[in-house]
Amino acid sequence: MASKLLGLGTVVGVDENDGGSGFTTCTLLLNCTPPSRKRERIDGTSLSDTLATYEGGIEQHSEFTFTQFWEPEDTQHVSIDTLFASGSLPAGKVLWNITYTSAAPGTVDQFEGWVSDLEPQTITVNGLVQRNVTIQRTSAITRS
C-alpha cells in the first residue's frame, strides 16, 4: 500500500553559484507550490476522426512559488532580493531544489529558474509580515 507524504520537513534550497553543490536553505517558509509539468497539446485531428486527437508537444515553462515570513535583515532573504534585482540575466538564473524529507530516501526535485515576483502580503495588527516569492522555471526538472 502506498504511503502518504507529509509536507512537514520539506526543504527549499537555492544554489546561487549554479553548480549544484552549495545549496542554501530558504528560511522561514510557510508553504510552497512545486512547479507544474505541462506539455503543449498539438491538435492531430484529421477529417475522418470522430473524436479530437492530440499529440504531446514540448514541455512548457512553469512557476514555483513559496510564502515566507519576511525578515528584511535575514541574509537568505536579502539574497533572494538580490536575485530579483538581477532579473532573468544569467546572473539571476540559479539552481533551486525541493527536498521532500518524508519520502525515502529524501526525494529531490531540481531545476533552474529566476526570481520574477516578490509580493508582500497584507500586514495586520496581530499578524506576522509575509511575502510570496515566484520563481520562473527555465530548465527541465530532474528528480533524484
Salt bridges, closest charged atoms under 4 A:
GLU59 OE2 - ARG37 NE 2.85
GLU59 OE2 - ARG137 NH2 3.05
ASP81 OD1 - ARG131 NH1 2.57
ASP109 OD1 - ARG143 NE 2.62
